[in-house]
Amino acid sequence: MLTGTTAPEEGPRRTTAAATAATAAALDGTAHELPSWSGQFASSPRGAQLARRLAVRRMEEWGHPPESDASCAVALVVGELAANAVRHGRTPGRDFRLRLALDAASGLVRVEVTDAASEKRLPSTPPTSCPEGESGRGLLLVDALSLRWGSTPRRPVGKTVWAEVPVGAT
């Protein structure tokens, strides 16, 4: 059940009843650790490709075959966020980190990509792109495939761009 909507720069676009319940459980100490996986990758196109492949493998381990809609959606979101980290968030000598967390109860996978560039901020809405252009559709895909997305600063340096992708029950 959806309970609210805001723009990405204002925080989550949507809040689910399950997310509200998870927050309440965390506050009263009954929260359970979600299955998660993370890896660090070279800030290069090859690193972004490897991150996407390993995300598909993790989705398969969580019960979503590579050809499933859930796995394909997560792969596309990981690919776009990792490519953005490599292209726009690259800092020489610094890698990027991918983290996936499965919340089977709410049917979501949270994708987080962390890079070392903190001076570059995400646009408040996905940019529009020229139909003939070769780039500029990544955040449009993330927006279309995720329930909500955004970014948070990382201290002392960097940012984490995240998206919550609906995958259904496992």
Protein Blocks (a to p, Z undefined) as FASTA:
>chain_A
ZZbdcdfklocfbdcfklmmmmmmmmnopaccdddddddddddfklmmmmmmmmmmmmmm
nopafkbmklmmmmmmmmmmmmmmmmmmccehiacdddddddfknopacdddddfbfkbc
cdfbdcdddfkbcghjlmmmmmmmpmbdcdddddfbdcdddddddebjZZ
